[in-house]
Amino acid sequence: MRIEDDIKLDYCDVLIRPKRSELTSRKDVSLERIFKFKDGKEWTGVPIVAANMDTTGTVEMAKILSLNNMLTCLSKHINYIDAMNYDKKNMAVSFGMSERDKEMLFDEHMMASTTSKYTEDIDFFCLDVANGYSQKFIDFVKEVHEKWPDKILIAGNVVTAEMTEALLLAGADIIKIGIGPGSVCTTRKVAGIGFPQLSAVMECADAAHGLGGFIMADGGCQSPGDVSKAFGGGADFVMLGGRLAGHEECAGEVVTDDCGASYKVFYGMSSDTAMEKHNGGVATYRASEGKTVKVPYRGSVDNTLQQILGGVRSACTYSGARTIKQLPKCTTFVRVNRQLNTIFGNE
């Protein structure tokens, strides 16, 4: 047993200090970024990503985000055939390590009949497991990279520099960072495992950039300002789940309760709901590590995206960053005891 005494930070523990800026308007900020990956692969877009959860990683969400040149990681349980008629440049196909997923990735007969139909024009594969710390997962990433060298591989989740480096060296291009920060994740409570998200982003970004790789901050953004803090901390991409939940483009029906309030159901992918839906229930050797919540129905995701993009542009103008890529270089974090005046609530 050992204890690390240095302080680790979440987004709520800091604010970005404003600096003198020559920008005269938020319109002067460019949020698009050109990414150049290994083997000559490239992608240009706004690096905000819809999470590959059942409710948010939908084709409908991808259609709207793609109009803003943003990326959607489709749920691994989606019917990918539904995505074939849409612009796949801004979509990622998600895989875990189940036997079905391995067949789709490696079995020649399965690939010929199904996988090639919807991966032909898709540049991104998202290799997603709850615990990215196993040697088995590192080997899996290496196998996928060798089989699909032309794909941009997103792999995770991890929260430490050494595993970020290990996955990059195994062939991944983007490492997904976050264990426990999500709004419907209970891993920190159930297992006692995790890492404060801002510190995880900063430490993993430092490791990834030294190897020419990239990171995707996954979870913990409670407001548009937290998205700016993630980018300021060195994240190359920011993945959102709860911030995009409850919208028309999310999976599930709009439900109206007895009081007339409308909502949509949102759940973690390790929750009772998800495991009952996809695995027939929670296995006897494990516990649920997610929860199911009712999110007030919020209509189209367009307004939420405008809030998020406007917030990041504002952060850039306050700190003097002309592009989203410049934001980390212009960011100085100030540790705070309280960041909001909540006399009229938290909204």
N, C-alpha and C positions, 0 to 999 in steps of 0.2 A: 504494500500500500504506500502511496505517496500523495502529496498535496501540492498543487501548483498555486502559489500565492499571488501571482500577478493577476490583476483585475481583467476580467473578460466582459465585453459590453454587448448589449442588445440595442436595437434601433432607438428604443425609448430612453436610453441613457445619454444620448448626445443630441446636439443640434449642429448644423453647419454654420460656421461663422461667416457673415457677409464680408466682402472685400470690395475695394474700388474696382469698378468695371467700366469698360469703354462701350459696352453694349447699350444701345438706346431703346431696344424693344425685345420682347420675347420672340418676336418674329425673326430676329436675327440669329436665333439658335437653331442649329441643325441636329436633329435627333437620329438621323440615319447614320449608319456606320458601315464601313467596308471591312469585312473580316476575311483574312487570308489564312487558310488552314494548311496543314501538311498536304503534300502531294499535289499542290496547286489548286486545291478546292477553294471556292470563294462564296460568300453570301453577303448581300447588301440589304440592310433594312433597319427598322427600329427594334432594338434588342429587348423587347418586352414580350413575354411568352405566357400563353395560357397553359395551365398545368394539365398533365395527362391524367386527370381524374375523370370518373364516369360522368359527372355533371358538367364539367367545364371543358373537357377535351373533346368537343363535339365538332362535327362538320359545319354546323351552323355558326359556331363560334369562330372556326377557322375562316369562314367566308367573310365575316365582318372584320376580323383582325387583319386579314390579307389586304383589305382595302386600305388599311393604314400601314401596309408593308411590315406587319408584325407576325410573329411565329406562333403556331399552335402545335403543341404536342398532343396528338390524338390519344384518347384512351386506348389501352391495349385490348379492351373488351369491345371496341367498336366494330361495326361491320364496315371494313375498309372499302368495300365495293361502292358504298354510298359516296365516297370521296373522289371517285374516279373522274367525275365531270367538273371538278373544281380545280382552281389553280393550286398545284401541289408544290410550288416553289417555297411556300411559306408554311408547309406542313411537315411534321415529324411523325413517323410511324413508331409506336412504342412496343417494346418487347420486355418480358421478364425472363426468368430461367425455367419456366414450366416446360414440360415435354412438348406441349402444343407449340409454344413459341420456338423451341429449338428445332422442331420439325419444319416450321415455316422458314427458318433461317438457313438450315443446313441440309434438309432432305431434298434431293434433286427432284423427285416426283412431286412433292408438295410445292416446291418453289415454282415448278413449271405450271402447275394448275392454279395456284392462288397467289403466292407472294409476288411474282413478277407482274401480275396484273395491276397491283396498286403501288408497287415500289419503283416502277420503271422511271417515273419522273420525280420521285421524292428524293431529296438530297440528304435528309436527316433521318437517322435512326436514334431513338431514345432508349437506351438500355437501363431499365429502371427496377431497382430492388430497394426494399426498406433499409437493408443493412449492406452497405457496399464494402465492408471490411473483410470479407472472406476471400481466401485464396481462390476459391471456386469462382467467384465473380471476376477476379482479375484474369483468370484463365479464359472465362467466357468472353470478356471484352477482347482479349487477344484473338480468339477464334473468329469472332465476328469481323474484326478488322482484317484478318487474313482472307476471309471469305468475301467480304464486301469492301474492298479497298477504296472504292470510289465514293463511299458514303461518309458524311460528317457524323461522327459518333458522339452522342451525349451520354455520359455514364454517371451513375450515382445511386445512392446518396452517401456522401462522406462529409466530414467537418474538420479534418486535420491535414496539415501540409504533407506529411509523409504518404498518406493514401492518395492525395491529389496527384503527387508525383508518380506513384505506382501505377495509377490508372492511365495517366498520360503516356507513360513508357510502354504500357500494354497496348496502346493504339488509339485511345480515346482522344477526341479533339476538344471537347467541352466537358468539364466535371461539374456535376450538380451538387450544390453545397446546401446542407440543412438536415439536421436530425432533431425533430421535436418542436420546431418553431411554428408549425402550421396551426391555423385556427381550429381545425378539427382533428388535430393529432394529439394523442395523450401519451406518447412514448416517454416523455420526461416524467410524467406522473406515475405511469404503470411500471416502467422499467428503471427509472432513475438515470436514464442515459440521455446525453445531449451536449450541446455546446452553444453558448450565447451567439446569436446569428451574426451580428456585425463583426465580432472578433473572428468568427469562423471565416467570413467573407474576406477579411483583410489578410489573414494568415494564409488562406488557400490561394488567394489571388497572387500573393507574393511568390508562392511556390510554383503556381501554374505559369505565370508570366516569365519566370526564369527559364522555363523549358519550352517557351513558345506556344503554350496552350492557353485555354480560356476557362472561365468559370461561370456558372449560372447559379445565382442566389435563389434558393427555392424555399419560400415560406417566411412568415414573420412580418410581412408588410401589412400593417393595420390601417395605413393611410397613404395618400399619394406622396407625402413627405418621406415616408420610409423607403419608397422606391428610389427617390433621389439619394437618400443616405446609402442605400445598397450600391448604387453606381459610384457615389463618392468614395466608398470604401474599397473600390477596385473591382466590383462585379462587372463582367462584360455583358451578361444577360441577367434579367430578373424575371423569375417565374412567379405567376400569381394564380392562386386558387380561390380563396375566400373573397378577395377583392372583386372577382368576376362572377361570383355565385349569385343566384337569385334573379338572373336576367332571362329574357325571352329566349336567348340563344343557348341556354343551358338545358341539359336533358331533364326530363320530368315534367309532369303536369303542374299547372298553376292551381293551387288548392285554396279555397276560401273557408275560413273557420267560422264558428258560430257568431263571432263578433263582427264579421264582415271583412276581416283583414285577409289579404291574399299573400301567399308565400310559396316558395319552392323548397324542396328538401335538398340539403347539402350534407354529404358525409365523407369521412376519411376513408381511404382505401384499405386501412387495416381495422375498420370498424365492424361491429356485428352486422350492420346492414350490407356492407360490401362482401363480407365473407359468406353471409347467407345467400346472397345473390349469385356469387361466382363459384363458391366452393361447397355449398350445401351446409354451411354453418361454421362455427369456430372449432378448430381442431382441439382435441382433448389435451394436447401438449403445449398449447399456447393460450394467451389472453388477448382480448381485443385491445388495440392500441389506437383507437379512433372513436370519434363520436358522431352522432347524427343530429343535425340542427335544422330548424325552420328559418329560412332567410326571407325577410320581407320581399315580395315581388317588386323588381325595380325596372321593369320594362326593357327596352333595348339597351344593349351594352354600350352603345355609342356615347351616351352622356358620361358614363363612368370612364371610358377611354379618354374623353376630352379632359376630364379632371386630372387623370394620371399624367397625360402628356403635357398638359398645361402646367402642372406642378413641377415636372422635371425641367421644363423650359424656364420656369421662374427660378428654380434653384441655380440653373446655369447663369442667368442674368445677375443674380445676387453675388455669385462667386467669381464671375468674369470668364466663364467657360463658353467659348463659341460653339463647341461641339460636345456631344455626350462623351466622346473619347477623352476630351480634355478635363472633364469634371473631376476625376480623382486627383489630377495634378493641381487643381485649384481648390481642393477641399481641405479645410482645417476643421476638425471636430472639436466641439466644446462639451465637456462633460457637464451634465446638469442633474439637479435633484428633482426638478419638475420642469416639463417642457410646455404644458398647456394650462390655461386658465379654464377650469371646468365648472365655474359657477352656474352656467346655463347648460351643463351637460357636456358630454364628450364629443359631440358631433361638430 
